[in-house]
Amino acid sequence: MRNSEYISKLFRPPLEKNDRDQYVCLDKNEPPFSAFDSIDGMFNDLDMKMLRIYPDLYDLYEKLAKFVGVDVNNLLITQGSEQALKYVFEVFIDENDEVVYYNPSFAMYDVFSYHRKAVKKYIEFRDDATTKVEDIIDKVTKNTRLFSLINPHNFTGTMFTFDEVKAIATHTLKTDTIFLLDEAYFHYIDIDTVSLIKEFPNLIITRTFSKALGIPGARVGYAISNPENIELLRKYKPIDEIDYLAGTVGKKVLDNAQKILEKNVNQVKKWQQIFKAAQLKDIKYMDTYANFILLKSSNYEFHKNILLENKFLIKYDFKQKCLENCIRFSIVDDENMQKILYLLK
């Protein structure tokens, strides 16, 4: 079959059987608890019978709009925030357009950039795994079509304040750059940038139900922006944004959001404080604002292997200098967190 030689050169991991079921998997920044640890009764008989019809998502849009604090025309529901990010690239990026984002970053940014034949430019973290607003201003110029900021960051857990995000938005508006603000970990911090969409027409925010809201397996995310940008993004959506089950799960989550968020966020903050105070030998705790623990080890192979040997699958062997000799793992239930702390001690 004839196909695009360009796309043929893009590597994507093949479908293959793995042994993840042999581990406590803590390598994908998943939430401590499922949303349905806090909700009694997942689906009823009527939910199952309704699978015979196509989904009507307007109720979900109304609930989400109230939850976010915007109008329904400021929202586009997507299959995880990943699909929202993809739409932004498809709408706004043409061949040879310059896109700027961090290294490391969400892996799909490279895929979306390749697919659009964009010119990538990375912002590197400093040796202490931090960056400053001036680092962004230095990289984002009038040649930059799109800049993406993950806040808090999915690898380092570092974050920018509201004032810093606004300063970045101001700069991107001056350079006529689309500002894609990826807020997958939004619920773990105390700032809300939604008000900025009224002031900055170039700003598109993406969020997800996959982290603090506890349903990564349902693949529910959304984009927030002004109605004009949302209308453009909607041109790429399928007939139904998400399936009936995902929509039903999403509505149940929003009806119980406060309880779900409290349970997941409190668990994360509790164990971050415990590890920060633990003073582990040969380990430096690195402050993060996402939902994981990030540790830098001066006895790296030992610490990595002792967790793997005890069937804790962690994120390790980072290629970036700022994360050299670091291990990262999601925060989960108390029993497993106590085991990890014991092993590292």
C-alpha positions, -999 to 999 in steps of 0.1 A, spaced: 0 0 0 12 35 -9 16 58 21 33 90 32 71 85 34 72 113 59 48 97 83 66 63 78 97 79 94 78 88 126 84 62 153 55 52 175 57 23 201 43 -9 187 14 -28 203 29 -54 226 22 -74 257 39 -61 288 43 -72 324 28 -41 341 3 -63 360 33 -76 380 40 -42 394 25 -14 414 26 10 385 37 45 396 53 58 364 24 76 346 14 103 371 -19 87 378 -41 99 407 -39 83 442 -75 71 441 -102 65 415 -131 89 416 -153 59 424 -136 53 457 -156 84 467 -188 77 448 -212 49 457 -225 31 426 -208 35 393 -234 26 367 -270 16 370 -292 -5 347 -305 26 328 -269 36 321 -262 3 305 -294 3 285 -286 38 272 -256 24 254 -279 17 225 -281 54 216 -254 79 206 -243 103 234 -259 137 240 -233 157 259 -251 190 265 -258 182 302 -221 175 306 -212 208 290 -235 226 314 -221 209 345 -186 215 333 -192 252 325 -206 257 360 -176 238 375 -150 258 355 -168 291 358 -173 299 321 -200 297 295 -206 265 275 -193 283 244 -159 286 261 -155 249 263 -147 219 240 -148 184 256 -123 160 242 -109 125 246 -85 135 273 -67 168 272 -43 151 247 -69 154 220 -74 190 228 -37 196 224 -38 178 191 -66 200 178 -46 232 187 -17 219 166 -40 210 137 -58 243 137 -29 267 142 3 250 129 13 248 93 45 235 77 76 253 89 58 271 117 80 275 148 67 258 180 84 262 214 80 240 244 101 225 272 125 196 271 114 173 287 77 177 280 46 157 272 57 132 246 29 139 222 42 174 216 70 160 195 45 138 176 21 166 169 50 189 158 63 162 135 29 156 120 24 193 112 60 195 99 67 223 124 101 236 134 107 227 171 126 249 195 131 236 231 134 255 263 159 236 286 156 235 323 183 249 345 205 224 364 182 227 395 152 217 373 137 252 373 131 279 347 123 316 349 99 338 329 129 354 312 139 320 298 106 319 280 108 355 268 142 348 254 129 318 233 95 330 222 98 356 194 78 370 166 89 339 146 71 317 171 37 305 161 29 285 192 43 282 227 32 256 251 36 257 289 27 228 312 19 242 346 27 225 369 52 206 347 47 169 342 83 159 346 97 184 372 66 194 390 77 231 389 51 258 384 46 294 375 24 318 396 -6 336 383 13 368 378 41 349 360 16 332 337 0 366 330 34 380 321 40 351 297 6 357 282 14 394 277 46 385 259 30 360 236 3 385 227 30 410 217 47 384 195 14 372 180 20 337 194 -6 311 204 -2 305 241 -12 269 249 -14 265 286 -15 228 295 -30 225 330 -34 188 336 -23 192 372 -43 224 378 -62 211 409 -30 206 428 -21 243 428 -39 273 442 -42 295 411 -69 297 385 -60 312 351 -94 310 335 -100 347 339 -71 354 315 -91 341 285 -111 374 284 -79 395 283 -58 373 260 -74 361 228 -43 340 220 -47 319 251 -60 283 250 -61 263 283 -64 225 284 -74 205 315 -83 169 322 -104 146 345 -74 122 345 -54 136 375 -71 149 406 -106 141 394 -95 104 393 -107 89 359 -77 87 336 -92 55 321 -123 73 309 -103 97 287 -122 130 295 -105 163 289 -114 198 277 -102 230 262 -111 265 275 -108 296 254 -127 324 238 -157 313 216 -138 321 184 -109 298 192 -133 271 205 -153 272 172 -121 267 153 -111 237 175 -146 222 170 -140 219 133 -116 189 141 -138 171 166 -156 139 156 -194 138 155 -194 128 192 -167 143 214 -165 114 237 -186 82 241 -217 77 263 -199 59 291 -172 85 294 -199 113 294 -219 95 321 -187 90 342 -178 127 337 -212 139 349 -211 116 380 -176 130 388 -187 166 385 -216 159 408 -191 147 434 -161 168 424 -154 184 458 -152 151 476 -131 135 449 -107 165 447 -103 167 485 -94 130 488 -68 130 460 -53 164 467 -50 159 504 -33 125 499 -8 141 475 0 170 498 3 147 529 29 124 513 48 152 498 52 167 532 62 133 547 89 127 521 102 162 524 106 158 562 120 122 560 157 132 554 165 100 535 202 90 533 218 98 499 185 113 486 175 149 480 138 157 480 128 180 451 98 203 456 70 196 432 34 209 427 21 180 407 9 146 420 42 127 424 74 125 444 106 135 427 139 124 443 175 130 433 198 102 445 235 101 451 232 62 452 210 60 421 214 24 410 207 11 445 176 32 450 162 25 415 168 -12 418 155 -17 453 121 -2 442 120 -22 409 130 -54 427 101 -49 451 77 -45 422 73 -7 423 74 5 387 88 40 388 100 66 362 137 65 360 168 69 337 159 104 326 179 117 297 179 153 307 207 167 327 184 185 352 168 151 361 201 131 361 200 104 389 164 112 396 135 88 403 98 98 401 68 80 413 31 87 416 16 91 451 -9 63 459 -25 48 489 -9 49 524 1 12 524 22 14 493 36 48 502 47 34 536 64 5 518 83 28 495 94 50 524 106 20 543 126 7 513 143 40 507 152 43 544 
